[in-house]
C-alpha cells in the first residue's frame, strides 16, 4: 500500500508543478481527470488544478506627437494655421488629396474631369463612402461644405481660396447688413456648386446613396464678363475648407461646436476621441475609412516650451517632437539622438511683418530701412544654428516660381540710412519706439531679445518687447484691428503652385492681404493672368512679375526659408516625408506608418 500512495502523491506533485509554473496563483481552480499507471494498473485520478489564465490583449500602439501650441480653432471652414490643419487632416478628407510626391490624387472622389476650356470641373465620388459613425457620405455633404466656406456669415480665414468658383465672389462679398434674405439667397443660388445623382438630377438630401456627382462651375477671373479657366481647382478642393463636417452637428454645437469630439464626425483616417484644451488631443482609427484602417492611435500634446518637450522626448514620453535650433548641438553630439534627427527641406517662408496701419511703417522708406537693416545671415547662424536659409523673396527654393536672382533689400546699413532719410522722420533717432510682439515662450524671448539688440545697435532705434501667450498671439495676428506693430509669421505651402503662394495670400481680395492692409492693383492683374492662363510656362512669367512687385513694396522683411527638423523614435516606421510637413512628419500618408512596439523600452 505504501508504494501505491507514493506513486499517487508523486503524480499530484508533478501535475501541480507543471500547472503552477505557467499560471498565476490567484486563478480560479478547476477539476481535471489525470490518467496514471500505479504498479501496472491504469487508473483515473481526479486532480484539482489551476486553469490557464486568459492572455492579456495587446495594447493599441500610440503615436505621441508634441504639436506645440493649442489651436485657436478647429473648424474646417474657418481654420488657417498649421496646428489647426494638423487636427483636421486626421478627422476629415477632401475630394482630392496630395500624395508623398505632392501630386494631386483621388481622395473621397475617385476621379475628376475638366471640360475643354477648364471652366467646369466634375467630381465622381466613391461608392459606399461613410462617416466614422457609419452614416452615408454623399456629394450633397461636399456641396454644403464648399458653400459654407463661401458663405459671408462664415467669414472663414481661407474663404477667398474658392473665389474661382463661379458666383463665389459675389456671395462672399455680399453686404449682408443691407441685403434682404431673398437677395442673399439669390446670390447663394448663383454659386455653381451642385450635387447631382447618377442621372444628372439635383440631389435631395444627405441620405441619397446615388448622389455621387459634384459639378463645379469655374471662373478664373470673376472681374471679367467672360468665363476664365481655373485649371488648378482640383487641387484647391483637396484643402480643409472643403472637408465635409456635418451641417446638423455644426448647428447643434453652435459657434464652439469644434471644441467637442461629439460634433467631429468625419471621413478621415482617424476619429477624435478627446480634446482637452492646452493639454491633449486623442485620436483612434476610423474603421470606416475607405483607404484602410490605421494600426495605431495618435496623441497630440501642446507643450509650447521646446526645452520641456525635448526633455520629455529624451525620457521616451514622446515619439515625435520638433527639433529646434537650441537643441541641435546636443543632438548632433549624442550617438543615439543624432540617428533620430530628421532634417530635410521645408516649404515655409518666415518674415517680419510691419503693420502699415501703424506709424512709422505706413511709410515705405521706413519699411525699406528696416529691411536693409536686418541681418538675415546672422539670424540663421546665431539663432537658427543653420536650420534654415536666408531669403530675400517669397517663394522658396525648390518650388515653382522661385526667383534665384532677387537681391534687393539685403543687409546694408548705408542703404538703410539712405532709405530712412527719405522718410518724414529723416533719421532713425526720430522714430518712435518699436513694439516687437511675439509668441511668449522662454526660447522665443531669447530670440527676439537678439533681434531687438540688433536693431538697437545697427539702427539706433528703441525696441519694446511684447511677449504674448502663444494661442492669444495667433488670435492677435488674425484680426486687422488687433494686428501688432511688428510681428513674426510664416506661410507654408498648401500645394506646390505659385498661385498658392501669391494669389491665395497677396491678392487684395484675400483674407490675408486684407488682414495686413495690403493691396496692389498691378500685382492683382498679374496674378489673375497667372491664374487663368493654361500654358504652364506663360503663367509662370506672370507670377514672376507679381513676386518682383511684392518685394518692391517692402511689405515684409523676408527672413528665412525653413528646413523641416524633427526627432523621431526608431520604433516609428514607414513615415513618408515631404517638404510640406509643417505640422508633423507623416500626415500626408498616415496609413503608411507603423509602430514596432517590441522596440519600445
C-alpha positions as CSV (number, residue, x, y, z in Angstrom):
1,X,0.0,0.0,0.0
2,X,2.8,2.3,0.8
3,X,4.2,2.1,-2.8
4,X,0.8,2.9,-4.3
5,X,0.5,6.0,-2.2
6,X,3.9,7.3,-3.1
7,X,3.2,6.9,-6.8
8,X,-0.2,8.7,-6.4
9,X,1.4,11.6,-4.5
10,X,4.2,11.9,-7.0
11,X,1.7,12.3,-9.8
12,X,-0.1,15.0,-8.0
13,X,3.1,16.9,-7.2
14,X,4.2,16.7,-10.9
15,X,0.9,17.9,-12.1
16,X,0.9,20.8,-9.6
17,X,4.4,21.8,-10.6
18,X,3.6,21.9,-14.3
19,X,0.4,23.8,-13.7
20,X,1.9,26.3,-11.2
21,X,4.8,27.0,-13.5
22,X,2.5,28.7,-16.1
23,X,-0.4,30.1,-14.1
24,X,-0.9,32.8,-11.6
25,X,-1.8,31.6,-8.1
26,X,-5.0,33.7,-7.9
27,X,-6.7,31.9,-10.9
28,X,-9.9,30.1,-10.3
29,X,-9.3,26.3,-9.7
30,X,-10.9,23.6,-11.9
31,X,-11.2,19.8,-11.7
32,X,-9.5,17.7,-14.3
33,X,-9.1,13.9,-14.7
34,X,-5.5,12.6,-14.9
35,X,-4.8,9.0,-16.2
36,X,-1.9,7.4,-14.3
37,X,-0.3,3.9,-14.0
38,X,0.1,2.6,-10.5
39,X,2.0,-0.7,-10.1
40,X,0.9,-1.8,-13.6
41,X,-2.7,-0.8,-13.2
42,X,-4.3,2.0,-15.3
43,X,-6.3,4.3,-13.1
44,X,-8.1,7.7,-13.5
45,X,-7.1,10.2,-10.8
46,X,-9.2,13.3,-10.1
47,X,-6.9,16.3,-9.7
48,X,-7.9,19.9,-8.7
49,X,-5.7,22.3,-10.8
50,X,-5.4,26.0,-11.5
51,X,-6.6,26.7,-15.1
52,X,-4.8,28.7,-17.7
53,X,-5.4,32.4,-17.4
54,X,-6.6,34.3,-20.4
55,X,-3.8,36.1,-22.2
56,X,-4.0,39.9,-21.9
57,X,-5.0,41.7,-25.0
58,X,-2.1,43.6,-26.7
59,X,-2.4,47.4,-26.2
60,X,-3.1,49.6,-29.2
61,X,0.2,51.4,-30.2
62,X,0.0,55.1,-29.7
63,X,2.0,57.7,-31.7
64,X,2.7,60.5,-29.3
65,X,3.4,63.9,-31.0
66,X,4.1,67.3,-29.4
67,X,2.3,69.7,-31.7
68,X,3.2,72.9,-29.8
69,X,0.5,75.5,-29.2
70,X,-3.2,74.6,-28.8
71,X,-5.2,75.6,-31.9
72,X,-7.1,78.8,-32.0
73,X,-10.0,77.0,-33.8
74,X,-10.6,73.5,-35.4
75,X,-13.3,74.3,-37.9
76,X,-12.7,73.2,-41.5
77,X,-14.2,76.3,-43.0
78,X,-12.5,78.7,-40.5
79,X,-9.1,77.4,-39.8
80,X,-5.8,78.6,-41.4
81,X,-2.9,77.8,-39.1
82,X,-0.6,74.8,-39.3
83,X,-1.6,73.3,-35.9
84,X,-5.3,73.7,-36.7
85,X,-4.9,72.0,-40.1
86,X,-3.0,69.1,-38.5
87,X,-6.1,68.2,-36.5
88,X,-8.5,68.5,-39.4
89,X,-6.4,66.3,-41.7
90,X,-6.8,63.4,-39.2
91,X,-10.5,63.7,-38.9
92,X,-11.6,64.6,-42.4
93,X,-10.7,64.2,-46.1
94,X,-11.4,66.3,-49.2
95,X,-12.4,65.3,-52.7
96,X,-8.7,65.0,-53.6
97,X,-5.5,64.9,-51.6
98,X,-1.7,65.2,-52.0
99,X,0.5,62.1,-52.1
100,X,4.0,61.7,-50.9
101,X,5.4,63.4,-54.0
102,X,2.8,66.2,-53.6
103,X,0.9,65.2,-56.6
104,X,-2.9,65.6,-56.5
105,X,-4.6,62.2,-56.3
106,X,-8.1,60.9,-55.6
107,X,-9.5,61.3,-52.1
108,X,-13.2,60.9,-51.4
109,X,-13.7,61.4,-55.2
110,X,-12.5,58.5,-57.3
111,X,-12.0,60.8,-60.3
112,X,-12.4,64.3,-61.7
113,X,-12.7,65.8,-65.2
114,X,-12.5,69.3,-66.6
115,X,-14.4,70.5,-69.7
116,X,-12.4,71.6,-72.7
117,X,-11.8,75.2,-71.6
118,X,-11.3,74.4,-67.9
119,X,-14.4,76.3,-66.8
120,X,-16.3,73.3,-65.4
121,X,-15.0,70.6,-63.1
122,X,-16.9,67.4,-62.4
123,X,-16.1,65.0,-59.5
124,X,-17.3,61.5,-59.1
125,X,-17.4,60.2,-55.5
126,X,-16.5,56.7,-54.5
127,X,-19.5,54.4,-53.9
128,X,-20.3,53.4,-50.4
129,X,-18.4,56.2,-48.6
130,X,-19.2,56.5,-44.9
131,X,-18.6,58.8,-42.0
132,X,-16.8,57.4,-38.9
133,X,-20.2,56.8,-37.4
134,X,-21.3,54.6,-40.3
135,X,-23.7,57.1,-41.9
136,X,-23.7,57.9,-45.6
137,X,-21.3,60.4,-47.1
138,X,-22.5,61.7,-50.5
139,X,-21.9,64.7,-52.8
140,X,-24.5,66.8,-51.0
141,X,-22.2,67.0,-48.0
142,X,-19.4,68.4,-50.1
143,X,-21.8,70.9,-51.7
144,X,-22.7,72.1,-48.2
145,X,-19.1,72.4,-47.0
146,X,-17.9,74.3,-50.1
147,X,-20.9,76.7,-49.8
148,X,-20.3,77.1,-46.1
149,X,-16.7,78.2,-46.9
150,X,-18.0,80.9,-49.3
151,X,-20.9,82.0,-47.1
152,X,-20.3,85.6,-45.8
153,X,-21.7,84.6,-42.5
154,X,-18.9,82.0,-42.0
155,X,-16.2,84.6,-42.6
156,X,-13.6,81.9,-42.9
157,X,-9.8,82.5,-42.8
158,X,-9.4,80.8,-46.2
159,X,-12.7,81.8,-47.8
160,X,-11.1,83.5,-50.8
161,X,-9.3,80.4,-51.9
162,X,-12.5,79.2,-53.6
163,X,-13.2,82.5,-55.3
164,X,-12.5,80.9,-58.7
165,X,-15.8,79.1,-58.4
166,X,-18.4,80.9,-60.5
167,X,-20.6,83.1,-58.3
168,X,-18.4,82.7,-55.2
169,X,-17.1,86.3,-55.0
170,X,-20.5,87.9,-55.4
171,X,-21.9,85.9,-52.5
172,X,-18.8,86.0,-50.3
173,X,-18.5,89.8,-50.5
174,X,-22.2,90.4,-50.2
175,X,-23.3,93.3,-48.0
176,X,-25.2,91.2,-45.5
177,X,-26.4,94.1,-43.4
178,X,-28.1,95.8,-46.4
179,X,-29.5,92.9,-48.4
180,X,-32.7,91.1,-47.9
181,X,-32.9,87.3,-47.3
182,X,-34.3,86.9,-50.8
183,X,-31.3,88.8,-52.3
184,X,-28.8,86.8,-50.3
185,X,-30.5,83.6,-51.2
186,X,-30.3,84.6,-54.9
187,X,-26.5,85.2,-54.5
188,X,-26.1,81.8,-52.9
189,X,-28.1,80.1,-55.6
190,X,-25.8,81.7,-58.1
191,X,-22.8,79.8,-56.8
192,X,-22.1,77.0,-59.2
193,X,-21.6,74.1,-56.9
194,X,-24.2,71.4,-57.5
195,X,-24.6,67.9,-56.1
196,X,-26.2,65.5,-58.6
197,X,-27.3,61.9,-58.8
198,X,-26.0,59.5,-61.4
199,X,-28.8,60.5,-63.7
200,X,-27.8,64.2,-63.5
201,X,-30.7,65.3,-61.3
202,X,-30.2,67.6,-58.3
203,X,-29.7,65.6,-55.1
204,X,-32.4,65.9,-52.5
205,X,-30.8,65.1,-49.1
206,X,-27.8,63.7,-47.2
207,X,-29.2,60.1,-47.3
208,X,-29.3,59.7,-51.1
209,X,-26.9,56.9,-51.9
210,X,-26.6,57.6,-55.6
211,X,-25.8,61.3,-55.0
212,X,-22.2,60.8,-56.2
213,X,-21.6,63.7,-58.7
214,X,-20.3,67.2,-57.7
215,X,-20.3,69.7,-60.6
216,X,-18.4,72.9,-60.0
217,X,-18.5,75.9,-62.4
218,X,-15.3,77.8,-62.7
219,X,-14.4,81.4,-63.4
220,X,-10.7,82.2,-63.1
221,X,-11.3,85.9,-63.1
222,X,-14.7,86.9,-61.8
223,X,-14.0,90.5,-62.6
224,X,-14.3,89.9,-66.3
225,X,-17.6,89.4,-68.1
226,X,-16.4,86.2,-69.9
227,X,-15.6,82.9,-68.2
228,X,-11.9,82.4,-67.5
229,X,-10.4,78.9,-66.8
230,X,-9.1,77.8,-63.4
231,X,-7.0,74.7,-64.1
232,X,-5.8,74.3,-60.6
233,X,-9.1,73.9,-58.8
234,X,-9.0,70.1,-58.5
235,X,-6.0,70.7,-56.1
236,X,-7.6,73.6,-54.3
237,X,-10.5,71.3,-53.5
238,X,-8.2,69.0,-51.6
239,X,-7.9,71.6,-48.9
240,X,-9.5,71.6,-45.5
241,X,-12.0,74.2,-46.5
242,X,-13.9,71.5,-48.4
243,X,-13.9,69.0,-45.6
244,X,-17.4,67.7,-45.1
245,X,-18.3,68.4,-41.5
246,X,-21.9,67.6,-40.8
247,X,-24.3,70.5,-41.1
248,X,-26.6,69.2,-38.3
249,X,-23.8,68.8,-35.9
250,X,-22.4,72.3,-36.5
251,X,-25.9,73.7,-36.0
252,X,-26.3,71.7,-32.7
253,X,-22.9,72.7,-31.4
254,X,-23.2,76.4,-32.2
255,X,-20.3,78.7,-32.5
256,X,-18.0,76.5,-30.5
257,X,-19.1,73.2,-32.0
258,X,-15.5,72.3,-32.9
259,X,-14.4,72.2,-29.2
260,X,-16.3,68.9,-28.7
261,X,-15.4,65.4,-30.1
262,X,-19.2,64.8,-30.1
263,X,-19.6,67.0,-33.2
264,X,-16.4,66.0,-35.1
265,X,-17.9,63.1,-37.1
266,X,-15.6,62.9,-40.1
267,X,-14.5,60.8,-43.1
268,X,-10.7,60.8,-42.5
269,X,-8.4,58.1,-41.2
270,X,-9.0,58.9,-37.5
271,X,-11.7,59.7,-35.0
272,X,-11.2,62.3,-32.4
273,X,-12.0,60.8,-29.0
274,X,-11.0,63.6,-26.7
275,X,-10.0,67.3,-26.9
276,X,-8.5,68.7,-23.7
277,X,-7.7,72.3,-24.4
278,X,-4.0,73.1,-24.0
279,X,-3.3,69.6,-22.8
280,X,-4.2,66.7,-25.1
281,X,-6.0,65.6,-28.2
282,X,-6.5,61.8,-28.7
283,X,-7.4,60.1,-32.0
284,X,-8.3,56.5,-32.7
285,X,-8.5,54.7,-36.1
286,X,-11.7,55.2,-38.2
287,X,-13.0,51.7,-39.1
288,X,-15.0,53.2,-42.0
289,X,-12.1,55.0,-43.8
290,X,-12.2,53.9,-47.4
291,X,-8.4,53.5,-47.9
292,X,-7.8,51.3,-44.9
293,X,-7.6,51.5,-41.1
294,X,-4.5,52.8,-39.3
295,X,-2.8,50.4,-36.9
296,X,-2.2,53.0,-34.1
297,X,-3.8,55.8,-32.1
298,X,-2.4,59.3,-32.1
299,X,-2.0,61.6,-29.1
300,X,-1.3,65.3,-29.6
301,X,0.2,67.3,-26.8
302,X,0.5,71.1,-26.7
303,X,3.8,71.9,-24.9
304,X,4.9,75.3,-26.1
305,X,8.2,75.2,-24.3
306,X,10.5,73.3,-26.7
307,X,13.1,72.7,-23.9
308,X,10.4,70.9,-21.8
309,X,9.3,68.9,-24.9
310,X,12.9,67.9,-25.7
311,X,13.5,66.6,-22.2
312,X,10.2,64.6,-22.4
313,X,11.3,63.1,-25.7
314,X,14.6,62.0,-24.2
315,X,12.6,60.3,-21.4
316,X,10.6,58.4,-24.1
317,X,7.4,60.4,-23.3
318,X,7.1,61.5,-27.0
319,X,7.7,59.7,-30.3
320,X,7.9,62.8,-32.5
321,X,8.9,66.4,-31.5
322,X,10.2,69.3,-33.5
323,X,14.0,69.7,-33.4
324,X,14.7,73.3,-32.7
325,X,18.0,75.2,-33.1
326,X,18.7,75.4,-29.3
327,X,18.9,71.6,-29.1
328,X,20.7,71.0,-32.4
329,X,24.3,70.8,-31.0
330,X,23.3,68.4,-28.2
331,X,21.5,66.2,-30.7
332,X,24.4,66.1,-33.1
333,X,26.9,65.2,-30.4
334,X,24.7,62.4,-29.0
335,X,25.2,59.0,-30.6
336,X,21.5,58.0,-30.1
337,X,19.7,61.3,-30.8
338,X,21.8,62.1,-33.8
339,X,20.4,59.0,-35.5
340,X,16.9,60.0,-34.7
341,X,17.2,63.5,-36.2
342,X,15.3,64.1,-39.4
343,X,16.4,67.2,-41.2
344,X,15.2,67.9,-44.8
345,X,13.9,70.7,-47.0
346,X,10.8,72.6,-45.9
347,X,8.1,74.6,-47.6
348,X,7.8,77.7,-45.5
349,X,8.9,81.3,-45.7
350,X,9.1,83.3,-42.4
351,X,9.2,87.1,-42.3
352,X,8.8,90.1,-40.0
353,X,5.5,91.8,-40.8
354,X,5.3,95.6,-40.5
355,X,1.8,96.9,-39.8
356,X,1.2,99.6,-42.4
357,X,-1.8,100.9,-40.5
358,X,0.5,102.0,-37.7
359,X,3.3,104.6,-37.9
360,X,6.1,104.6,-38.7
361,X,5.5,101.6,-41.0
362,X,2.8,103.4,-43.0
363,X,5.8,104.9,-44.9
364,X,7.6,102.8,-47.5
365,X,11.0,104.3,-46.8
366,X,10.8,103.3,-43.2
367,X,9.9,99.7,-44.2
368,X,12.8,99.7,-46.7
369,X,15.2,101.0,-44.0
370,X,14.3,98.1,-41.6
371,X,14.6,95.6,-44.5
372,X,18.1,96.8,-45.2
373,X,18.9,97.0,-41.5
374,X,18.1,93.3,-40.7
375,X,20.9,90.7,-40.9
376,X,19.2,87.5,-42.1
377,X,22.5,85.6,-42.3
378,X,23.2,86.3,-38.6
379,X,19.7,85.3,-37.7
380,X,20.2,81.9,-39.4
381,X,23.7,81.4,-37.9
382,X,23.2,82.7,-34.4
383,X,19.5,82.0,-33.7
384,X,18.6,79.0,-36.0
385,X,22.0,77.4,-35.8
386,X,21.8,76.7,-39.5
387,X,18.3,75.2,-39.5
388,X,17.2,77.3,-42.5
389,X,18.5,79.5,-45.2
390,X,18.3,83.3,-45.6
391,X,15.9,84.6,-48.2
392,X,15.1,87.9,-49.9
393,X,11.9,86.7,-51.7
394,X,8.7,84.9,-51.0
395,X,8.5,81.5,-52.9
396,X,11.2,79.2,-51.5
397,X,13.8,77.3,-53.5
398,X,12.6,74.0,-54.9
399,X,9.1,75.3,-55.6
400,X,7.7,76.5,-58.9
401,X,8.1,80.3,-59.1
402,X,11.3,80.6,-57.0
403,X,13.4,83.6,-58.1
404,X,17.1,82.9,-57.6
405,X,18.1,86.4,-58.9
406,X,16.4,88.5,-56.3
407,X,19.0,90.6,-54.4
408,X,17.1,93.7,-53.2
409,X,16.9,94.6,-49.5
410,X,19.9,92.6,-48.5
411,X,21.7,93.6,-45.3
412,X,23.3,97.1,-45.9
413,X,23.4,99.7,-43.2
414,X,24.4,102.5,-45.6
415,X,21.3,101.8,-47.7
416,X,19.2,101.7,-44.5
417,X,20.4,105.2,-43.6
418,X,19.7,106.4,-47.2
419,X,16.2,105.0,-47.0
420,X,15.2,106.5,-43.7
421,X,16.5,109.9,-44.8
422,X,13.7,109.8,-47.5
423,X,11.0,109.4,-44.9
424,X,9.3,112.1,-43.0
425,X,11.3,111.2,-39.9
426,X,14.7,111.9,-41.6
427,X,16.7,109.6,-39.3
428,X,16.3,106.6,-37.1
429,X,16.8,108.7,-34.0
430,X,13.4,110.4,-34.7
431,X,11.4,107.2,-34.9
432,X,9.0,106.4,-32.1
433,X,9.7,103.2,-30.0
434,X,9.0,100.0,-32.0
435,X,6.9,97.3,-30.3
436,X,8.0,93.8,-31.3
437,X,5.2,91.3,-30.5
438,X,6.0,87.6,-30.3
439,X,4.8,84.2,-29.1
440,X,6.0,84.4,-25.5
441,X,7.9,81.2,-24.8
442,X,11.2,81.3,-22.9
443,X,13.3,80.5,-26.0
444,X,11.4,82.9,-28.2
445,X,12.2,85.7,-25.7
446,X,15.9,85.0,-26.2
447,X,15.5,85.1,-30.0
448,X,13.6,88.4,-30.0
449,X,15.9,89.9,-27.5
450,X,18.7,89.2,-30.0
451,X,16.7,91.0,-32.8
452,X,16.0,93.9,-30.6
453,X,19.6,94.3,-29.8
454,X,20.5,94.1,-33.5
455,X,18.0,96.9,-34.4
456,X,19.2,98.9,-31.5
457,X,22.9,98.5,-32.3
458,X,22.6,98.8,-36.1
459,X,19.8,101.3,-36.5
460,X,19.8,103.1,-33.2
461,X,16.1,102.5,-32.6
462,X,14.4,101.7,-29.3
463,X,12.6,98.4,-29.3
464,X,10.0,97.3,-26.8
465,X,9.5,93.5,-26.4
466,X,5.9,92.4,-26.2
467,X,5.6,88.6,-25.4
468,X,2.1,87.2,-25.7
469,X,0.7,83.8,-24.7
470,X,1.1,81.6,-27.9
471,X,-2.6,80.9,-28.6
472,X,-3.5,84.5,-27.9
473,X,-0.7,85.6,-30.3
474,X,-2.2,83.6,-33.1
475,X,-5.6,85.3,-32.5
476,X,-4.0,88.7,-32.5
477,X,-2.4,88.2,-35.9
478,X,-5.7,87.1,-37.4
479,X,-7.5,90.4,-36.9
480,X,-6.6,93.7,-38.5
481,X,-7.9,95.6,-35.5
482,X,-5.6,93.8,-33.1
483,X,-2.6,93.3,-35.5
484,X,0.6,94.2,-33.7
485,X,3.0,96.8,-35.0
486,X,5.8,94.3,-35.8
487,X,5.4,90.5,-35.6
488,X,6.9,87.3,-37.0
489,X,4.9,84.8,-39.1
490,X,5.4,82.3,-41.9
491,X,3.5,80.9,-44.8
492,X,3.8,77.2,-45.6
493,X,2.7,75.8,-49.0
494,X,-0.7,74.1,-49.3
495,X,0.2,72.8,-52.7
496,X,3.2,73.3,-55.0
497,X,2.0,76.1,-57.3
498,X,2.8,79.8,-57.3
499,X,-0.9,80.5,-57.3
500,X,-1.0,79.2,-53.7
501,X,1.9,81.5,-52.7
502,X,0.8,84.6,-54.5
503,X,-2.9,84.8,-55.4
504,X,-4.1,83.0,-52.3
505,X,-2.1,85.2,-50.0
506,X,-1.4,88.6,-51.6
507,X,-4.5,89.2,-53.8
508,X,-6.1,92.3,-52.4
509,X,-9.4,90.3,-52.0
510,X,-7.9,87.6,-49.9
511,X,-8.4,87.4,-46.2
512,X,-4.6,87.6,-45.6
513,X,-4.0,90.7,-47.6
514,X,-6.9,92.4,-46.1
515,X,-5.8,91.5,-42.6
516,X,-2.4,93.1,-43.2
517,X,-3.8,96.1,-45.1
518,X,-2.1,95.1,-48.3
519,X,-3.4,95.9,-51.8
520,X,-1.6,96.4,-55.1
521,X,-3.7,96.6,-58.2
522,X,-0.8,95.9,-60.6
523,X,0.0,92.7,-58.7
524,X,-3.6,91.7,-58.7
525,X,-3.8,92.0,-62.5
526,X,-0.6,89.9,-63.0
527,X,-1.8,87.2,-60.5
528,X,-5.1,87.0,-62.3
529,X,-3.3,86.4,-65.6
530,X,-1.3,83.7,-64.0
531,X,-4.4,82.1,-62.5
532,X,-6.3,82.0,-65.8
533,X,-3.5,81.0,-68.3
534,X,-3.5,77.4,-69.4
535,X,0.1,77.3,-70.7
536,X,2.3,76.3,-67.8
537,X,5.4,78.4,-68.9
538,X,3.5,81.5,-69.7
539,X,1.6,81.6,-66.4
540,X,4.9,81.4,-64.5
541,X,6.0,84.6,-66.2
542,X,3.0,86.5,-64.7
543,X,3.7,85.1,-61.2
544,X,7.4,86.1,-61.5
545,X,6.5,89.7,-62.3
546,X,4.0,89.7,-59.4
547,X,6.6,88.4,-57.0
548,X,9.0,91.1,-58.0
549,X,6.4,93.7,-57.3
550,X,5.7,92.2,-53.9
551,X,9.4,92.5,-53.0
552,X,9.4,96.1,-54.2
553,X,6.6,97.1,-51.8
554,X,8.8,96.2,-48.8
555,X,5.6,95.0,-47.2
556,X,7.5,92.5,-45.0
557,X,11.1,91.7,-44.1
558,X,11.7,88.4,-45.7
559,X,13.9,86.4,-43.4
560,X,14.3,82.6,-43.9
561,X,13.1,79.5,-45.7
562,X,12.8,76.7,-43.2
563,X,14.0,73.2,-43.1
564,X,11.8,70.5,-41.6
565,X,13.6,69.2,-38.5
566,X,12.2,66.6,-36.2
567,X,13.2,64.0,-33.7
568,X,11.6,60.6,-34.4
569,X,11.9,57.5,-32.3
570,X,13.3,54.4,-34.2
571,X,10.1,52.4,-33.5
572,X,8.1,54.7,-35.6
573,X,8.3,53.1,-39.1
574,X,7.2,54.0,-42.6
575,X,6.9,57.8,-42.4
576,X,6.6,59.4,-45.8
577,X,8.5,62.7,-45.5
578,X,7.5,65.7,-47.7
579,X,8.6,69.4,-47.8
580,X,5.1,70.3,-46.5
581,X,5.4,68.5,-43.2
582,X,4.7,71.7,-41.3
583,X,2.5,70.1,-38.6
584,X,4.3,66.8,-38.1
585,X,6.0,64.3,-40.4
586,X,3.8,61.6,-41.9
587,X,0.4,63.3,-42.0
588,X,0.4,63.1,-45.8
589,X,0.1,59.3,-45.6
590,X,-0.7,58.2,-42.0
591,X,-1.6,54.7,-43.2
592,X,2.0,54.0,-44.1
593,X,3.1,54.4,-40.5
594,X,3.5,51.5,-38.1
595,X,4.8,51.3,-34.6
596,X,7.1,48.5,-33.7
597,X,6.1,48.0,-30.0
598,X,8.8,45.4,-29.5
599,X,11.4,48.2,-29.7
600,X,9.9,50.4,-27.1
601,X,11.8,50.3,-23.8
